Amino acid sequence: ESEQKLRELLITFLQEVFSEFFPGCKVVPFGSTVNGFDIHGCDLDLFLDLEKTKTFQAQEKALSEEDLESTKGPPSEDSILSDIDLEKASTSEVLELVATVLQKCVAGVHKVQAVTTARLPVVKFIHKESELQVDISINNRLAVCNTRFLQLCTSLDMRMRPLVYVIRHWAKQNHLAGNPFGGGPLLNNYALTLLVVFFLQNRRYPILPTVSHLKELASDSEQLVIDSWDCSFPDDCTEVEPTENSESLCTLLAEFFKYFMEFDFAGNVISLRKGKVLPVTDFMNPTVERKFKLGPMNIQDPFELVHNVAGNINERTAQRFKKECKDASKYCRSLQYQKKSSKGKIWGLVRLFQPHSTTEWSPTSSPSTDQVEAADKNETLIAIPFKASTLPDNTKRELCLSSDFRDVWFNKICHAMLYVMEEVLKCNCCCTEESGVDEVSFEVSHTDSLTKCDQSKGVPLSTSERSLEGEDGVGICHTGSENKCDLTKAIPRDASHSASKSSLEEDDGVDFVQSDSDIKCYQAKYASQSASKRSLEEEENAVEHSTSKKPRLDSKKYTNGVNWYCTVWHKVWMGRRKMRRQLLHSAAEDGAEGDANPADGTMEANGLDLEAKVTEALLQQESKTEVSEPLLTFSLSARVAGENENTKTLLSVIPVQGNSSLFLDFFHFLESFIPKSVEKYIEKAE
């Protein structure tokens, strides 16, 4: 209470000082100091309203030009307003002037600084006696409106204030919010408060109304438009019908964590105005001038609808927020949360607020929710997040025009992932028939080709019974749900095959291996090849004479739940950094000698073309290594994460055959390589 009185005295003092230099101005507090969520030592946010000062200056200027005497008289030559036109001056110029007034004319302030490059420029200073940090802004009417809105929410239901306090403290203790230096990829208190408001709007019996409903309740005198945004809502809470919800605070806290632990922040935009989530495709229109900044977490300001109040959040913070919500939800269901411990252990909210060590949340040790679950199930998962902000305009248009953009996105991810595995890393990938593949259409042409035969009859298989070999010998076979594609005996990559092999008929249809007998037939065709242990050098020579075309992978449509069996023949993940440097150095030398064109983009430092060349170079190093069986065999499954239409794709990698330590090395490589390469592929595809 004494601190609140001190704040009020400081506001009154600043009002008197600024009125001397800016006649008609008004100092308006906003934020935590007045919205009902203040804590000891919180910043004092002030809005310096200069509208009446601008009017005063314009009137004085008109009178001076007409050489008329004003009742107050024109400003003197040494007046602070004589050197600046507030109507035409930039925000930076006005703030610099405010900072000058504070430094030279206000006693008891220090560390005055004009921060003019921030999204909302301010003047910062510290009041010596109270040690309060004060921020003064001049173009922040919407923030004052937001403060009034939160004041109304707290007056509508007494449960909101303590719930917000708990969530804020919990987030700070878990290093999700409360950056002492400001900025950074952490949630601010305003974003956390809006999450609570949205949660309360979406209870079975809503506790708080939507902003649109509040607008309907506003009287004519309460209609307000600020910077073209409708900010109308009633000032009196009695005009809003009380809620029928009677849930306790403990229940609401547990339900808050449960609500957001699997929330699709990247694929949705939280709208307090409508009280529901909106798909991100509603905000991808490239022709709109004022664009909403999409990110890993999207929370729309209730009034300034193009402002994402969580726009500073990165993928790691968003995933950690969901993980902490999941952990907290689990704890809130335990007896330790609900009942005092008889053994004197920490219980209730105190346990929930136990801080993590700083090393626990280092950038290299922040597991996602999916990774933690995978560890519990002995799974190895790779998460590919949905990054709307990095998508090319063509992809955004495609997603906007689709009936369900999540299906389109998942399909793109699968194609990109398959391209990276087969074309960049030169792995064999075999898709199973039970996978979510709606349509397949390939264009295949081989000069040296194979005849598919029925094992028992020795006659060519029908089109629907074939096993397709694409460029570089990538085997794509489909098996029934009761069968498995046995790749432990799979054949080394060979796009052309020898002339002694039987020929593959050209066909634009789909080639499948439908049964175990067909698979065995397929494998038997290469038994002699495996025994002969062909070297990579022979295979590469064969590839040079092949005229086979690439499969048209884009003609396949993948839906949720796709499975592949994959084989790796060489350690293409080892020595990549060194080989990449060598290739770039060689390309730079060739360019300097005029033998290469740097503008062709084929040797881009982070491009997929370069990564493919790195793989080829690594294979060349092992050209004399004889290959008789695959180095690793594993299953690769793609699915959409979560149960509420999540946009994140999860790749599950499970070893089938091979050295376990070697598999873990390969998996850790894929963890970072796949997501980055998929993102590059989608950009390149445009």
Secondary structure, DSSP 8 states (H G I E B T S, - for coil): -HHHHHHHHHHHHHHHHHHHHSTT-EEEEETHHHHS---TT--EEEEEE-HHHHHHHHHHHHHHHTT---SS----TTSTTTT--TTTS-HHHHHHHHHHHHHHH-TTEEEEEEE-SSSS-EEEEEETTTTEEEEEESS-HHHHHHHHHHHHHHHH-TTHHHHHHHHHHHHHHTTSB--TTS-SSSB-HHHHHHHHHHHHHTSSS-SS--HHHHHHH--GGG--EETTEE----S-GGGS--------HHHHHHHHHHHHTT--TTTEEEETTTTEEEEGGGG--TT-SS-----SS-EE-SSSTT-BTTTT--HHHHHHHHHHHHHHHHHHTSHHHHS--TT----HHHHHT----GGGG-TTS---HHHHHHHHTT--EEEE---GGG--HHHHHHHHHSS-HHHHHHHHHHHHHHHIIIIIS--EEEE-TTSSEEE-------SS----B-TTT--B--GGG--EE-GGG-EE----TT-----TT-----SS--TTS------SS-----SHHHHHHHHHTTHHHHHHT-BHHHHHHHHHT-------GGG-EE-S-EEEEEEE-S-TTTTHHHHHHHHHHHHHHHHHTTSS-GGG-TT-TT-HHHHHHHHHHHHHHTTT-B-SS-SEEEEEEEEE-TTTT---EEEEEEEEES-HHHHHHHHHHHHHHHHHHHHHHHHHT-
